[in-house]
Amino acid sequence: MKPIKIAMLSLTHGHTRKYFQTLNENRNLDWVAVYAETDKIKENFLSYNFNVPCYTDEQEMWKNHPDIEAVIMASANNKHFHQFKACAERGIHVLSMKIPSFDMAEYEEIAGLVKKNNIVCQVELELHYNPVVQRLKEIVNPSEFGEVSMFNATNITLSPVWAFPWQGVPEASYGKRVPLSEGDHRFRGGCLCDHPHVFDLIRWFTGSEFEYVYAEAGPNLRTELEVEDTMLINGRMKNGAGFLFDVSWSRLEERLETPGPGWEIYPKRMEVNIAVAGDRGVVLTDCFGPNVYHNGKPNDRYTVQYTYFDEWIGMMDEFVDCIRNHKEPKINLEWHKKTIEAMNACYESVSARQAIYM
């Protein structure tokens, strides 16, 4: 199969660096260019020595590389609409970061661009490709496990704001400035915007859609943030399954400019834990359990080496397969729309202080 000529846009998303190794090593990909939003981001990228042309002018990249077939859209949420337009008019396939848009009218316009120009759009929710989650999905099947009655999960992390500031800016993260609730000084755009994964997983595991959600945002651990950093969500699916999610940035960080060993103050910078109850049993899962922990510098913090790349390899392989064989990705815009609608409903619930039915 001919390798796909691929580029990366912006490089401002927290997941950006996790693609570098896969793009460099995957024989089905020909990594031809990168667009960096600032000179500082460009300088940081060049320090990796990947020998990939890096531009700070998006138009210059398009001009110099008319053969680009696909992009990874690694930008702030409010940049996506502009970049989708640029890609669609060129017939370029898109792997988008986790939130294409929270504005549902804009979301529909993006979907229209994708359909009109016959391009593949896959949304990055890498937990679908996590080996532990894949094994959990094999276990949780109706014939052996019974129907899912309860799905409890955490997707708790450090705050990415210190290394990726746009994630603390309401206009860049949520798309506009909307107060969390009357009298609250904070705005939509924080930890909830960073964690669509569990919404996706509960839909996948139950085979059902949301009936209602109820959400509460707790007091911020980081009082200087304009956006929420703690939130707890519960509710019910249309098939009767209950759920409880914690999507908080409740792991405290050493505020390094570039994330790395020593960033975590608590021993784990991320906890994605799932408890699934069915008619015939309960399964407890630590999705990032197989990691290496050690005492280390800087600051003698208890640091961790994650095993990320199993996820990114599988996700990129699917993206390639969908492009070359004209397939629809599992996490396409139509599927993902229900997750975005549920996340918006959570914000409405926080504001109204009541459950929101879907």
N, C-alpha and C positions, 0 to 999 in steps of 0.2 A: 504494500500500500504506500502511495506517495505521501510523505510527511506533510502535515498541515503547517503552513506559514502563519505563525502566531505572534502577537504583540501584547504588551501590557500597557494599561492606561493609568496615569496619575501616580500610582504607588503610594497612596496616602492611607490605605486601609490596613488595619492591624494584621490581616492575613497575608499581606503582600509577600513577605519573605518566605512564607511556607511554599510558595510556588516555584521559587528559583531552582531548587534542585531537580524537581520533576521536569520543568521546562528544559533544563539543560541536559537531562539524561534520557528522556523519553524519545525513543527512535521514531515514534509516530508524529513528533513535533519538530518543527524547524523554527527556533526562536529567533526572529529577525529584527525586532526593534522594541524599544521602551520609550514611553513618554513620561517624564517626571515633571511635576507641577512647579518645582522650584529648583534653583541652582543647588541648594543644600541637599535636597532629595537626590538630585543627579549625582552629586559628589558621593553621597552614601552608597548609591547603587554601584558606581564605578569602583568602589573599594572592594567589591566582590570579585572583580576581574573575570567576568563572564564573557568578555569580548563581544558584547551585544551593543549595537549603536543606541545611544540614549539622547533623547531630544527634550528640550524644554519648550518647544513650540509644537503643539499638536498638529497643526496644518503642515509644518515641515516634515513631520513623520509620514503623514499620508502621502505627501508629494514624493518623497524619496522611496517609499515602499508601496507602490500601487498593487503589489502582489500579495499583500496581507489578506489572509482568508478568515482569520478569527482573532478575537481579542479577549483578554481577561480584564474586566472592568473593575479595577481595584481603587475606586475613588470614593469620595464622600457621597452620601445618599442624594444630596441635592444636585450633584453633577451628572447623575445617571441619564436624565431625560435628554440633555444636550448630547451626551455621548451616544445614546441609543440612536438618535437622529443621524448623527455622523456615520455610524456604522451601517444603519439600515440603507441609507442612500447609496452606500458603496457595496451593498450585498455582503457585508462582513458579519459572521456569526459571533455570538456574544455569550461568554460565561460571566454572569453578573454577580456582584457581591450580594449579600443576604437580603437587602431591602431594595428592590427596583424603585419603588416609590410608596410613600404612605398616602399620597393624594390619589384617590381611586379613579378620578377622571383622568389624571395623568397616567396612571397605571394602564387604563383601558387604551389610551392613545399609544403607549409603548407596545402593548399587545397587538394593536392594529398595524403598527409599523413592522413588527416582526412577521405578521401574517402576510401583509401586502408585499413585502420584499422577499418572502420565502427564505428567511434565515432561521437558523437554530438559535434558540435562547434557552440556556440552562442556568438555573439559579443555584448559587453555591450554598448548599447546606451539607457540609462535609460529614456530619454524623451519620448520614445514610450509608456512608462507605466505611465507617469505623468497624474494624474486625469484631470488636466486642459486641457492638450493636447488631451486626450481621448474625452473630451466633445467638444473641438473645432473640432475634426474630425467628430463627429456626426453632428455638425452644417454645416460644409463645405461639403455638398453633392450635386451632380449635380442636383438632382430633385428639391431642394428648393433654394440652394445658387447659382446655375449656375456653369459654368466652371470657375476654378481659372484663373485669368488673371495676378495677381501680388501677390508675396509673399515677404514681407519685414520682417526681423528679426534681433534681437540682441542676441548674446550669449556672453555677456561681463562679465568679472570676475576680481578677483584679480589675481596676478601672483602666481602660486603654487611653484615657484622656491625656495623660501626661506625655505619652509618646505620639499620639494621634489626636491633636487638639480639636479637630472638627467634631469628634464624637461627644464633646461637651458643649457644642454650639447648637442651640435648638434649630436655627434656620438650616444648618448643614446636615444635621442628623434626622430631625423629624420633617424638615422642609419648610416650617414656619414656626412662629412663636405663639404657642398655645399654652396658657397656664394649666398646671396639673388639676387644679380645682380653685374655686372661689376663695380668695384670701391666701392662697399658697404662692410664695415667691418663686417657686420653681416652675419649669416648663417641660413639656414633653420632649423626649429625645435622648434619654439616658439608658439605663441598663436594659429596659424592655426592648429598645431598638437594637440592642446588641445581641439579643438571644431569641431568634425565631425558631431555633432548632427543636425545642421540646414541643412546641405547637405542632410542628411537622410530624414528629415521632408519634404523638398520641393519635393523630389522624391515621397514620400509617399502621400502627399496631391495632387499633380498634376497627379500622375500616369504616369509620363513621365521621360525621362532622359535628361541630360544636352546637349545642342547644343554647347554653348560656355561659357567661363568664362573670366572675366577681373578682375584683382586684383591689388591693390596698397598697399604697406607697408609704413606706415607713420613713422616719426621719433620716436624713442623709448622714452617712458616716463621714463624708467629705463636705463640710458645710459651705465651702467656697464654690461648689459646683452650682450651675444654673439649672441642671437637669437632675432627675431622680437617680439615686444609686442603689435603692432597695425597693423591691416589690415582690409581693406574694399573690398568687393567682389560684383560684379554684373554680370548679364548675362541673358541668355534666355534658356528655356527648348525647347525640340523638338516639343512640342505641342503649342509653342508660348507664354507660360506664362513667365513673367519676374520675376527677383528676385534681392534682395539687402540684403546682410548680413554684419553685423559687428561682427567680431570674436575676438575683441581686449581684452587684459588684461588692460582695462582702468579704473578699480576700484582700487584705491591705498590701499596698505595694511600696517599695522603695522607689521614689519618683525619679528614675533614671530617664535621660532623654531618649536612649535607645534600649528597648527591652532586652534582657539577657539574664544570665545567672546572677542571682542576688537581687532580682527584681521583687521576688516574693518575700514578704515578711512572715506570713504564715507558711508552714512547710509546703503546702500545695497551692500553686497559683490558679488552679482550676479544679472544680469538682463537678463532674457530670455523673450523677448517681441516679439510678432508676430502680424503682420497686414496682413490679407488676403483679397484681393479684388476679387469679382466674378461678374457675370452678373447681380445679383439681390441684391448686398449689400457688405458691408465691415464689418469684425469682427476684433476687437482689443483685444489682449489677453496678460495678465501678467501671465506667467506660474508658477511663484513662488510668486504670490500675497498673498495666504493665510498663512502668517507667523505672528509671534509675534515680535514686535519691542519694544525695551526698552533702556533707558539710563542705563549704567552699567559699572562695572569695567572689566578689568583693563583700566586705562587711561581715564575713563569716556567717552568712545566711545559710539556711538549710535549703539547698538548691535541687533542681530537678532537670533531668534530661527526658524530654517527651519523645514518644514514638509516633510522630505525626504522619510520616509520609505514606503509610499504608492507605490512609484516607485520600490524600491528594492524588496518588497514582490511580486508584480506582475511579475517582471522579473524572480525571482528565481522560482516562481510557474511554469512559462512556461518552464524553463530549466528542472525542475523535470519531467514535463509532456512529454517533448520531449525525455528524456532518458528512462523513463519507458514505453512509448507507441510508441517508434521508429518514432518520428515525426521530421520534419525539423523546426528549429526555424525561426521566422519571419526575424530576422537579422542574417542570415547565411553568410558564407564566399562569396558565389556567389553573393548574393544581395549586400553585403557591398563593394565588389570590385569596383563597379561604384562610390561609394563615395570616396574611396581612389584615384581612377584615377582622379576624379574632384579636389581633394585637391592637387595632384601633378601638375595638370594643372594650378592651381592658382599660385603655385611657379614658374612654367614656364612663366606665364603671368607677374609676378613681374620682372623676369629676362629679358624677351624680351620687356617689356613695351608695350604689345599689347594683344588683345584678343586671346585666344587659343580655337580653335574648337576641339570638342571631336570626 
